């Protein structure tokens, strides 16, 4: 993220000469009328095994289908296209066949399905024995000149197949690592390369000019600067975002996911067809990797269990794997994976969107309430301290769940997604209006359902975002614009106004997949929406104060910092002209020096592209605040910190 410090003229008390003023608004900030503190979990995130969120995003693995889920054939045609007609996203490509090419004749490769190293099949390379090279290759790898790359390959075979070479080919330049030992048993061999040039089409080859056969169990290639398998540049952005909690692993994915597929030796975890989405799930990222990620970025995990195709026993075992003592059955399994100490996961999603017929294991509501209670009882038997988040959907589903299951939940989940509207003001207001709708419904439930108000079941809006436009960054990889940043800021304001009701919100999703961070194979950057989330997380207060008056087109929110040494004022201007805000702070004495952070661009369709100079960024200024008049640039999100005398 780029922070630009500018002169304060356009922010406070002075109108930008090039921008017409649309109107004025007058509000009163009553600092003595406060609401419930804003939960830090409002700034939560959601990551799902889908598209390029993990693989092609967070995770550093460069190779496609490294465990050979698809058979290597001579009919090389790995990519297919699909259309998301529901969300009108246009076409996008996904892996639908093996990305590995055969080097050699039509008799070079066969697939061993009788004794595979991992999954259902392993490629066997049959060498012609005539001193010509044979093997397999994968192209389309992105490398940067001078960067180091490391990996390993698991091989078995005949000694006559030696030497086996692993090659990185970049713009015709070949770097080769030679393997001089091989046996009938699979062994892992390390290799490393330095890219001689920058390329989007480097190639890895595994070849030999020997005779006999060799088998490739699996292989891996990552940038050498990866951190425990995670991309270093993406981790840096996650730390900057500073989200306090991450929901994982889904999403629709979880309703067909067996958590046991993601534990144990990474090379031996079976690849699967993604149960809910396109592409292949390699299971390289599982329970332990996700917990390691949380430790690296200092965030809490919020784990979803499978109540679709899964059941109570599976959920209870998963909870015990994460939280059980090392002498429990699942705790022993965790300890065997190198993690003796329990992870101490506090928040658990009991299923995902089970109200929808698109969900694996979907069932009638009358049956699901029973299943929820059985699963909840099984989890609490293993971990009585678990905070359980039930599946909700405003209407009959949420009302029935709260009526039948309120004593089997700690929070209620809700999801909202909004599409594109041509009018920017209306587009920006959608998330705010949806959050307000959910809040009104749950307040009504508290009045209608006996005992619910006393029980106090807060809402976890654990999926919320805009979802529209072409899939630029792979499956569900939409692009976000300045107008979406306006809407996310207005959405945050509505959470603040309902701080007594919303305990958690998880922006969906963090990387690429409708995400606030966009990633290519060699670059990454905040989308416009990510800038808003980061700015509020770091600079907005925690104790909401009442705002009243005539806001006009503006959206205004205010809050004390936790120590009440400063007041924060946030103003969204969704209009094409500058707007003036006159604020009455009710006699509170504020220092004339203040700080303003602003995100703005005169083009509401502007966006950021990884690897290119950003069109939208956070600008920091030091305005003079003696006059309580604020001039807001067109299409802007503005956050002021006002120190108390």
C-alpha positions as CSV (number, residue, x, y, z in Angstrom):
1,X,0.0,0.0,0.0
2,X,1.2,3.5,-0.8
3,X,0.6,6.3,1.8
4,X,0.9,9.7,0.3
5,X,1.2,12.7,2.6
6,X,-0.3,15.8,1.0
7,X,-1.2,19.3,1.9
8,X,-4.5,19.7,3.7
9,X,-6.2,22.2,1.4
10,X,-8.7,19.9,-0.1
11,X,-9.8,18.4,3.1
12,X,-10.8,20.9,5.7
13,X,-12.1,24.5,5.3
14,X,-10.9,24.9,1.8
15,X,-12.7,23.9,-1.4
16,X,-10.7,22.3,-4.1
17,X,-10.9,24.8,-6.9
18,X,-11.3,22.2,-9.7
19,X,-14.2,20.4,-8.1
20,X,-17.8,21.8,-7.9
21,X,-19.4,21.7,-4.5
22,X,-22.7,19.7,-4.7
23,X,-24.1,20.7,-1.3
24,X,-23.7,21.1,2.4
25,X,-24.6,18.8,5.3
26,X,-24.8,19.7,9.0
27,X,-24.5,17.1,11.8
28,X,-24.3,17.1,15.6
29,X,-21.8,14.7,17.2
30,X,-23.1,14.0,20.7
31,X,-20.0,12.6,22.4
32,X,-21.9,11.9,25.6
33,X,-24.3,9.5,23.9
34,X,-22.3,6.3,23.3
35,X,-23.2,2.8,22.2
36,X,-21.8,-0.7,22.9
37,X,-18.1,-0.9,22.0
38,X,-17.3,-2.1,18.4
39,X,-16.1,-5.6,18.4
40,X,-12.7,-6.0,16.8
41,X,-14.1,-9.1,15.0
42,X,-16.1,-6.7,12.7
43,X,-12.8,-6.6,10.8
44,X,-12.7,-10.3,10.2
45,X,-11.9,-12.1,6.9
46,X,-13.0,-15.3,5.2
47,X,-10.7,-17.6,3.2
48,X,-12.1,-20.6,1.2
49,X,-10.6,-23.4,-0.8
50,X,-11.8,-22.0,-4.1
51,X,-10.3,-20.5,-7.3
52,X,-7.1,-18.7,-6.7
53,X,-7.6,-17.9,-3.0
54,X,-5.1,-20.5,-1.6
55,X,-3.5,-22.1,-4.7
56,X,-2.5,-19.3,-7.0
57,X,-2.9,-16.8,-4.2
58,X,-1.8,-17.3,-0.6
59,X,0.1,-20.6,-1.1
60,X,3.5,-20.3,-2.8
61,X,3.3,-23.5,-4.9
62,X,3.9,-22.8,-8.6
63,X,3.0,-26.1,-10.1
64,X,-0.4,-27.2,-11.2
65,X,-1.6,-30.7,-10.3
66,X,1.7,-31.6,-8.7
67,X,0.2,-34.9,-7.4
68,X,-1.2,-36.0,-10.8
69,X,-4.9,-36.0,-10.0
70,X,-5.4,-36.0,-13.8
71,X,-3.7,-38.7,-15.9
72,X,-0.9,-37.5,-18.1
73,X,-2.0,-38.2,-21.7
74,X,-0.8,-37.3,-25.2
75,X,-3.9,-35.2,-25.8
76,X,-2.7,-32.1,-24.1
77,X,-5.6,-29.8,-23.4
78,X,-5.6,-28.8,-19.8
79,X,-7.8,-25.8,-19.6
80,X,-11.6,-25.5,-19.9
81,X,-13.8,-22.5,-19.7
82,X,-17.0,-22.0,-17.7
83,X,-19.6,-19.3,-17.4
84,X,-21.1,-18.1,-14.1
85,X,-24.5,-17.2,-15.4
86,X,-26.0,-16.7,-12.0
87,X,-23.6,-13.8,-11.2
88,X,-23.2,-12.8,-14.8
89,X,-19.5,-13.0,-14.6
90,X,-18.6,-14.0,-18.1
91,X,-16.2,-16.9,-18.9
92,X,-13.2,-18.0,-16.9
93,X,-10.7,-20.8,-17.4
94,X,-10.0,-23.7,-15.0
95,X,-7.9,-26.8,-15.0
96,X,-9.9,-29.7,-16.4
97,X,-7.1,-32.1,-17.5
98,X,-3.4,-32.7,-16.9
99,X,-1.2,-29.7,-17.3
100,X,1.8,-32.0,-17.9
101,X,3.1,-32.5,-21.4
102,X,4.8,-35.7,-22.6
103,X,8.4,-35.4,-23.8
104,X,9.0,-38.4,-26.1
105,X,7.0,-40.8,-28.2
106,X,3.5,-42.0,-27.6
107,X,4.8,-44.9,-25.5
108,X,6.6,-42.7,-23.0
109,X,4.1,-42.3,-20.2
110,X,1.7,-44.7,-18.5
111,X,-0.2,-44.3,-15.2
112,X,0.3,-46.7,-12.4
113,X,-3.1,-47.1,-10.7
114,X,-2.2,-50.3,-8.8
115,X,0.5,-48.8,-6.5
116,X,0.3,-45.1,-6.7
117,X,2.5,-42.9,-4.5
118,X,-0.4,-40.6,-3.6
119,X,-4.0,-40.4,-4.8
120,X,-5.2,-42.8,-7.5
121,X,-2.4,-42.8,-10.0
122,X,1.3,-42.1,-10.5
123,X,3.0,-41.4,-13.9
124,X,5.6,-44.0,-15.1
125,X,8.2,-42.8,-17.6
126,X,9.3,-45.5,-20.0
127,X,12.7,-44.5,-21.5
128,X,13.5,-45.6,-25.1
129,X,17.2,-46.4,-24.3
130,X,18.4,-44.7,-27.4
131,X,20.1,-41.7,-25.7
132,X,17.1,-39.4,-26.5
133,X,15.4,-37.6,-23.6
134,X,12.0,-38.6,-22.4
135,X,9.8,-37.4,-19.6
136,X,7.2,-34.8,-18.8
137,X,7.1,-31.0,-18.6
138,X,4.9,-28.1,-17.4
139,X,5.0,-24.7,-18.9
140,X,3.4,-21.3,-18.0
141,X,5.5,-20.7,-14.9
142,X,6.1,-17.1,-13.9
143,X,9.6,-16.3,-12.7
144,X,11.5,-13.1,-12.0
145,X,15.1,-12.5,-13.1
146,X,17.6,-13.3,-10.4
147,X,15.1,-14.8,-8.0
148,X,15.7,-18.1,-6.4
149,X,13.3,-21.1,-6.6
150,X,13.4,-24.2,-4.6
151,X,11.6,-27.6,-4.7
152,X,11.7,-31.3,-4.4
153,X,10.8,-34.3,-6.4
154,X,9.8,-37.8,-5.2
155,X,11.2,-40.5,-7.5
156,X,11.5,-44.3,-7.7
157,X,12.7,-46.4,-10.6
158,X,15.4,-48.5,-12.3
159,X,19.1,-47.5,-11.8
160,X,19.4,-47.8,-15.6
161,X,17.1,-44.7,-15.8
162,X,19.9,-42.5,-14.3
163,X,20.7,-39.8,-14.4
164,X,17.3,-38.1,-14.1
165,X,17.4,-34.3,-14.7
166,X,15.1,-31.7,-13.3
167,X,15.3,-28.6,-15.6
168,X,14.1,-25.0,-15.5
169,X,13.9,-23.6,-19.0
170,X,13.6,-19.9,-19.2
171,X,13.6,-18.1,-22.6
172,X,15.7,-21.0,-24.0
173,X,18.2,-21.0,-21.1
174,X,18.4,-24.3,-19.3
175,X,19.3,-24.8,-15.7
176,X,19.5,-28.5,-14.7
177,X,19.7,-30.4,-11.4
178,X,21.0,-34.0,-11.9
179,X,19.8,-36.9,-9.7
180,X,22.5,-39.6,-9.6
181,X,20.8,-42.1,-7.2
182,X,17.5,-43.8,-7.5
183,X,15.9,-47.0,-6.1
184,X,12.7,-49.0,-6.3
185,X,11.5,-47.2,-3.2
186,X,10.3,-43.6,-3.4
187,X,12.7,-41.0,-2.1
188,X,12.6,-37.2,-2.1
189,X,15.3,-35.1,-3.8
190,X,15.8,-31.4,-3.4
191,X,16.6,-28.9,-6.2
192,X,17.0,-25.2,-6.6
193,X,17.2,-22.7,-9.5
194,X,18.0,-19.1,-10.2
195,X,15.9,-17.5,-13.0
196,X,18.1,-16.1,-15.7
197,X,15.3,-13.8,-17.0
198,X,11.8,-12.6,-16.2
199,X,9.2,-14.7,-17.9
200,X,5.6,-15.7,-17.7
201,X,6.3,-18.9,-19.6
202,X,9.2,-20.7,-18.0
203,X,9.0,-24.5,-18.1
204,X,10.0,-27.3,-15.7
205,X,11.1,-30.6,-17.2
206,X,11.7,-34.0,-15.6
207,X,13.7,-36.1,-18.1
208,X,16.2,-38.8,-18.6
209,X,18.2,-40.2,-21.6
210,X,18.7,-43.6,-19.9
211,X,16.8,-46.8,-20.2
212,X,14.2,-48.7,-18.2
213,X,11.5,-46.8,-16.2
214,X,11.2,-44.2,-13.4
215,X,8.1,-43.0,-11.5
216,X,7.3,-39.5,-10.3
217,X,5.4,-39.6,-7.1
218,X,5.0,-35.9,-6.8
219,X,7.1,-32.7,-7.0
220,X,7.0,-29.1,-5.8
221,X,8.4,-25.7,-6.9
222,X,8.2,-22.5,-4.8
223,X,9.9,-19.1,-4.7
224,X,12.9,-19.5,-2.3
225,X,11.7,-16.6,-0.1
226,X,8.4,-18.4,0.8
227,X,7.6,-18.5,4.5
228,X,6.6,-22.0,5.6
229,X,5.0,-22.4,2.2
230,X,3.2,-19.0,2.1
231,X,3.9,-16.3,-0.3
232,X,6.1,-13.6,1.4
233,X,4.5,-10.7,-0.4
234,X,0.9,-11.8,0.3
235,X,1.8,-12.4,4.0
236,X,3.1,-8.8,4.2
237,X,-0.3,-7.6,3.0
238,X,-2.1,-9.8,5.4
239,X,-0.1,-8.4,8.3
240,X,-0.8,-4.9,7.0
241,X,-4.5,-5.6,6.8
242,X,-4.3,-6.9,10.4
243,X,-7.7,-8.8,10.4
244,X,-8.2,-10.3,13.9
245,X,-9.9,-13.5,12.8
246,X,-10.2,-15.7,9.6
247,X,-13.1,-18.0,8.8
248,X,-11.9,-21.2,7.1
249,X,-12.2,-23.5,5.0
250,X,-15.6,-22.5,3.6
251,X,-18.0,-21.7,2.3
252,X,-19.6,-24.2,0.1
253,X,-16.4,-26.1,0.0
254,X,-16.8,-27.3,3.6
255,X,-20.0,-29.2,3.0
256,X,-18.0,-31.8,1.0
257,X,-14.7,-31.5,2.7
258,X,-13.2,-34.3,4.9
259,X,-10.8,-32.5,7.3
260,X,-8.7,-35.7,7.5
261,X,-7.6,-35.2,3.9
262,X,-5.6,-32.1,5.0
263,X,-3.4,-33.6,7.8
264,X,-0.3,-35.7,7.8
265,X,2.6,-35.7,5.3
266,X,1.8,-33.0,2.7
267,X,3.1,-35.1,-0.2
268,X,0.9,-38.0,0.8
269,X,-2.4,-36.1,1.2
270,X,-4.7,-37.2,-1.6
271,X,-5.7,-34.7,-4.3
272,X,-9.5,-34.4,-4.8
273,X,-11.9,-32.8,-7.1
274,X,-13.0,-29.6,-5.4
275,X,-16.5,-30.7,-4.1
276,X,-18.2,-27.4,-4.6
277,X,-16.2,-25.5,-7.2
278,X,-14.1,-26.0,-10.3
279,X,-10.6,-27.3,-10.3
280,X,-8.6,-29.7,-8.0
281,X,-8.0,-29.5,-4.3
282,X,-4.4,-30.7,-3.6
283,X,-4.9,-30.6,0.2
284,X,-1.5,-29.0,0.5
285,X,-3.1,-26.5,2.8
286,X,-5.0,-28.2,5.7
287,X,-5.6,-27.8,9.4
288,X,-2.0,-27.4,10.5
289,X,-0.9,-25.1,7.7
290,X,-3.9,-22.8,8.4
291,X,-3.1,-22.7,12.1
292,X,0.5,-21.8,11.2
293,X,-0.7,-19.0,8.9
294,X,-2.8,-17.6,11.8
295,X,0.3,-17.6,14.0
296,X,2.3,-15.8,11.4
297,X,-0.2,-13.0,10.9
298,X,-1.3,-12.9,14.6
299,X,-4.9,-13.7,13.9
300,X,-7.5,-16.1,15.4
301,X,-8.9,-19.0,13.5
302,X,-12.7,-19.5,13.0
303,X,-13.2,-23.0,11.7
304,X,-16.2,-24.3,9.9
305,X,-17.2,-27.9,10.3
306,X,-19.0,-30.0,7.7
307,X,-22.8,-30.4,8.4
308,X,-23.5,-31.1,4.8
309,X,-22.2,-34.5,3.9
310,X,-20.5,-34.7,7.3
311,X,-22.0,-35.5,10.7
312,X,-21.7,-35.1,14.4
313,X,-18.8,-37.7,14.9
314,X,-16.7,-36.1,12.2
315,X,-17.2,-32.6,13.6
316,X,-16.4,-33.7,17.2
317,X,-13.2,-35.5,16.0
318,X,-12.2,-32.4,14.1
319,X,-12.7,-30.2,17.2
320,X,-10.7,-32.6,19.3
321,X,-7.9,-32.6,16.7
322,X,-7.6,-28.8,17.1
323,X,-8.3,-28.5,20.8
324,X,-7.9,-31.9,22.5
325,X,-5.1,-32.7,24.9
326,X,-2.2,-34.7,23.3
327,X,-3.4,-37.8,25.1
328,X,-6.8,-37.8,23.5
329,X,-7.3,-39.9,20.3
330,X,-7.3,-36.9,17.9
331,X,-4.8,-35.0,20.0
332,X,-2.4,-37.9,19.5
333,X,-2.9,-37.6,15.8
334,X,-2.2,-33.8,15.9
335,X,0.9,-34.4,18.0
336,X,2.1,-37.0,15.5
337,X,2.0,-34.2,12.9
338,X,4.4,-32.2,15.0
339,X,1.9,-30.0,16.9
340,X,1.7,-31.4,20.5
341,X,0.1,-28.3,22.0
342,X,-3.6,-27.8,21.3
343,X,-4.5,-24.9,19.0
344,X,-7.2,-23.5,21.2
345,X,-9.7,-22.6,18.5
346,X,-12.6,-20.7,20.1
347,X,-15.1,-20.0,17.3
348,X,-16.7,-22.8,15.2
349,X,-19.2,-22.4,12.3
350,X,-21.7,-25.3,12.5
351,X,-22.1,-25.7,8.8
352,X,-22.5,-23.2,5.9
353,X,-25.6,-22.0,4.0
354,X,-27.5,-25.2,4.7
355,X,-30.6,-23.3,3.7
356,X,-29.6,-23.4,0.0
357,X,-30.3,-26.2,-2.4
358,X,-26.8,-25.6,-3.9
359,X,-25.3,-26.8,-0.7
360,X,-24.1,-30.4,-0.5
361,X,-26.2,-32.3,2.0
362,X,-29.0,-29.7,1.9
363,X,-32.1,-30.9,3.7
364,X,-35.5,-29.5,4.8
365,X,-35.3,-27.0,7.7
366,X,-37.4,-29.3,9.9
367,X,-34.6,-31.9,9.6
368,X,-31.7,-29.6,9.8
369,X,-32.6,-28.1,13.2
370,X,-32.3,-31.6,14.6
371,X,-28.9,-32.1,12.9
372,X,-27.6,-28.8,14.2
373,X,-28.5,-29.7,17.8
374,X,-26.9,-33.1,17.5
375,X,-23.7,-31.7,16.1
376,X,-23.6,-28.9,18.7
377,X,-24.0,-31.4,21.5
378,X,-21.2,-33.5,20.1
379,X,-18.9,-30.5,19.8
380,X,-19.6,-29.3,23.3
381,X,-19.0,-32.8,24.7
382,X,-15.5,-32.5,23.3
383,X,-15.0,-28.8,24.1
384,X,-17.6,-27.2,26.4
385,X,-16.0,-23.8,25.8
386,X,-16.5,-23.8,22.0
387,X,-18.4,-20.8,20.7
388,X,-20.8,-22.1,18.1
389,X,-22.1,-20.1,15.1
390,X,-25.3,-21.4,13.6
391,X,-26.4,-21.2,10.0
392,X,-28.8,-18.3,9.5
393,X,-30.7,-16.7,6.6
394,X,-33.2,-13.9,7.4
395,X,-36.7,-15.2,7.2
396,X,-38.2,-18.5,8.1
397,X,-34.8,-20.2,8.3
398,X,-33.3,-17.8,10.9
399,X,-36.5,-17.5,12.8
400,X,-36.9,-21.3,13.1
401,X,-33.2,-21.9,14.0
402,X,-33.5,-19.3,16.7
403,X,-36.7,-20.9,18.0
404,X,-35.5,-24.5,17.9
405,X,-31.8,-24.2,18.4
406,X,-31.0,-21.0,20.4
407,X,-29.8,-23.0,23.3
408,X,-27.4,-24.8,21.0
409,X,-25.6,-21.8,19.5
410,X,-23.5,-18.8,20.6
411,X,-24.0,-16.7,17.5
412,X,-26.1,-16.7,14.4
413,X,-24.5,-16.4,11.0
414,X,-25.9,-14.3,8.1
415,X,-24.6,-13.7,4.6
416,X,-25.1,-10.7,2.2
417,X,-23.9,-10.1,-1.3
418,X,-24.7,-7.1,-3.5
419,X,-24.4,-6.6,-7.3
420,X,-23.6,-3.7,-9.5
421,X,-25.9,-0.7,-9.8
422,X,-25.4,2.1,-12.4
423,X,-26.0,4.9,-9.9
424,X,-22.9,5.3,-7.7
425,X,-24.9,6.6,-4.7
426,X,-27.3,3.7,-4.9
427,X,-24.5,1.2,-5.5
428,X,-22.6,2.3,-2.5
429,X,-25.6,2.2,-0.2
430,X,-26.5,-1.5,-0.9
431,X,-24.3,-3.1,1.7
432,X,-25.4,-0.6,4.4
433,X,-29.1,-1.2,3.5
434,X,-28.6,-5.0,3.6
435,X,-26.9,-4.8,7.0
436,X,-29.7,-2.6,8.3
437,X,-32.2,-5.2,7.0
438,X,-30.6,-8.0,8.8
439,X,-30.3,-6.0,12.0
440,X,-34.0,-5.0,11.9
441,X,-35.0,-8.7,11.4
442,X,-32.9,-9.9,14.4
443,X,-34.2,-7.2,16.6
444,X,-37.7,-8.3,15.7
445,X,-36.8,-11.9,16.5
446,X,-35.7,-10.8,20.0
447,X,-39.2,-9.4,20.5
448,X,-41.1,-12.3,18.9
449,X,-39.3,-15.4,20.2
450,X,-39.8,-16.1,23.9
451,X,-36.6,-16.0,25.9
452,X,-34.4,-15.0,23.0
453,X,-33.6,-11.4,24.1
454,X,-32.5,-12.8,27.5
455,X,-30.3,-15.4,25.9
456,X,-28.6,-12.8,23.6
457,X,-27.5,-14.4,20.4
458,X,-25.4,-11.8,18.4
459,X,-25.0,-11.9,14.7
460,X,-21.8,-13.0,12.8
461,X,-22.1,-11.6,9.3
462,X,-19.4,-14.1,8.2
463,X,-19.8,-13.5,4.5
464,X,-20.4,-10.0,3.1
465,X,-19.3,-8.2,0.0
466,X,-20.0,-7.1,-3.5
467,X,-20.1,-9.8,-6.1
468,X,-20.3,-8.8,-9.8
469,X,-18.2,-8.4,-12.9
470,X,-15.8,-10.6,-14.9
471,X,-13.6,-13.1,-13.2
472,X,-10.3,-11.4,-13.9
473,X,-8.4,-13.3,-11.2
474,X,-9.8,-16.8,-11.9
475,X,-12.9,-18.4,-10.5
476,X,-14.9,-15.7,-8.6
477,X,-11.9,-13.4,-9.0
478,X,-13.8,-10.1,-9.6
479,X,-12.2,-6.7,-9.7
480,X,-13.1,-4.0,-7.2
481,X,-13.5,-0.3,-8.0
482,X,-13.6,3.0,-6.1
483,X,-17.3,2.8,-5.9
484,X,-17.0,-0.6,-4.1
485,X,-14.7,1.0,-1.5
486,X,-17.4,3.6,-0.8
487,X,-19.9,0.8,-0.2
488,X,-17.6,-1.2,2.1
489,X,-17.0,2.0,4.2
490,X,-20.8,2.6,4.4
491,X,-21.2,-1.0,5.4
492,X,-18.7,-0.6,8.2
493,X,-20.6,2.4,9.4
494,X,-23.8,0.4,9.6
495,X,-22.1,-2.3,11.7
496,X,-20.9,0.5,14.0
497,X,-24.5,1.8,14.4
498,X,-25.5,-1.7,15.4
499,X,-22.5,-2.5,17.6
500,X,-24.8,-4.1,20.2
501,X,-26.0,-6.7,17.7
502,X,-23.1,-7.5,15.3
503,X,-20.2,-9.3,17.1
504,X,-18.4,-10.5,14.0
505,X,-18.2,-9.8,10.3
506,X,-16.0,-11.7,7.8
507,X,-15.3,-9.9,4.5
508,X,-15.5,-12.5,1.8
509,X,-12.9,-13.3,0.7
510,X,-9.4,-12.2,1.4
511,X,-7.4,-13.1,-1.7
512,X,-8.5,-13.0,-5.3
513,X,-11.8,-14.8,-4.8
514,X,-14.1,-11.7,-4.4
515,X,-11.1,-10.6,-2.3
516,X,-9.7,-7.4,-0.9
517,X,-6.2,-8.5,-2.0
518,X,-5.4,-9.3,-5.6
519,X,-2.6,-11.5,-6.6
520,X,-0.9,-12.5,-9.8
521,X,1.9,-15.1,-10.0
522,X,4.6,-12.5,-9.3
523,X,2.8,-9.5,-7.8
524,X,0.1,-8.5,-5.2
525,X,-1.7,-5.4,-4.0
526,X,-4.7,-4.2,-2.1
527,X,-7.9,-3.9,-4.0
528,X,-9.8,-0.7,-3.3
529,X,-12.0,-2.4,-0.7
530,X,-8.9,-3.7,1.1
531,X,-7.6,-0.2,1.6
532,X,-10.9,0.7,3.4
533,X,-10.7,-2.3,5.7
534,X,-7.1,-1.6,6.5
535,X,-7.7,2.1,7.1
536,X,-10.6,1.6,9.5
537,X,-8.9,-1.2,11.3
538,X,-5.9,0.9,12.2
539,X,-7.4,4.3,12.7
540,X,-11.1,4.2,13.6
541,X,-12.3,4.4,17.2
542,X,-14.1,1.7,19.2
543,X,-16.8,3.5,21.2
544,X,-19.6,4.8,18.8
545,X,-21.1,8.2,19.5
546,X,-24.4,9.5,18.3
547,X,-24.5,11.4,15.0
548,X,-27.7,13.3,14.1
549,X,-28.7,16.0,11.7
550,X,-28.9,16.4,7.9
551,X,-26.2,14.3,6.3
552,X,-27.6,14.7,2.7
553,X,-25.7,12.3,0.4
554,X,-22.9,11.8,2.9
555,X,-22.6,8.9,5.3
556,X,-21.2,10.0,8.7
557,X,-20.0,7.9,11.7
558,X,-18.0,8.8,14.8
559,X,-16.4,7.0,17.7
560,X,-14.2,7.6,20.6
561,X,-10.8,5.9,20.8
562,X,-10.7,3.3,23.6
563,X,-8.8,5.7,25.9
564,X,-11.1,8.6,24.9
565,X,-8.2,10.8,24.1
566,X,-9.3,11.3,20.6
567,X,-12.5,11.3,18.5
568,X,-12.6,9.7,15.1
569,X,-14.9,11.0,12.4
570,X,-15.5,9.0,9.2
571,X,-17.3,10.5,6.2
572,X,-18.2,8.8,2.9
573,X,-18.9,11.1,-0.1
574,X,-20.5,9.0,-2.9
575,X,-21.1,12.0,-5.1
576,X,-19.2,13.3,-8.2
577,X,-18.6,16.7,-6.6
578,X,-17.1,17.9,-3.4
579,X,-19.4,18.1,-0.4
580,X,-19.2,20.2,2.7
581,X,-19.9,18.9,6.2
582,X,-20.5,21.3,9.1
583,X,-20.0,19.4,12.4
584,X,-21.1,20.5,15.9
585,X,-19.1,18.6,18.5
586,X,-21.3,19.8,21.4
587,X,-18.7,21.9,23.1
588,X,-16.0,19.3,23.4
589,X,-12.6,20.9,23.1
590,X,-10.5,19.6,20.3
591,X,-7.0,20.4,19.3
592,X,-6.8,22.4,16.0
593,X,-4.2,19.9,14.6
594,X,-5.7,16.7,13.3
595,X,-5.0,13.8,11.0
596,X,-6.9,12.8,7.9
597,X,-6.7,9.6,5.9
598,X,-8.5,9.7,2.6
599,X,-9.2,7.2,-0.2
600,X,-10.5,8.9,-3.3
601,X,-10.5,9.0,-7.0
602,X,-12.6,11.2,-9.3
603,X,-13.4,8.1,-11.4
604,X,-15.7,5.7,-9.5
605,X,-14.6,2.9,-11.8
606,X,-10.9,3.2,-11.0
607,X,-9.1,0.2,-9.6
608,X,-5.7,-1.2,-8.7
609,X,-3.8,-3.8,-10.6
610,X,-0.9,-5.9,-9.0
611,X,2.4,-4.9,-10.4
612,X,1.2,-1.5,-11.7
613,X,1.1,1.9,-9.9
614,X,-2.1,2.0,-7.9
615,X,-4.9,4.2,-9.0
616,X,-6.4,4.2,-5.6
617,X,-4.5,4.6,-2.3
618,X,-4.6,6.1,1.2
619,X,-3.6,9.7,1.4
620,X,-2.6,11.1,4.8
621,X,-2.7,14.8,5.6
622,X,-2.5,17.1,8.7
623,X,-5.4,19.5,8.3
624,X,-6.2,22.4,10.6
625,X,-9.4,21.7,12.4
626,X,-10.2,25.0,14.1
627,X,-13.2,25.5,11.9
628,X,-15.5,22.5,12.2
629,X,-16.1,22.5,8.4
630,X,-14.9,19.6,6.4
631,X,-14.7,19.5,2.6
632,X,-14.9,16.0,1.2
633,X,-13.5,15.2,-2.2
634,X,-15.7,13.5,-4.8
635,X,-16.0,9.7,-4.5
636,X,-14.1,9.6,-1.2
637,X,-13.8,7.8,2.1
638,X,-12.4,10.1,4.8
639,X,-11.3,9.3,8.3
640,X,-10.3,12.0,10.8
641,X,-8.6,11.7,14.1
642,X,-9.4,14.7,16.4
643,X,-7.4,14.9,19.5
644,X,-9.0,16.2,22.7
645,X,-7.4,19.1,24.5
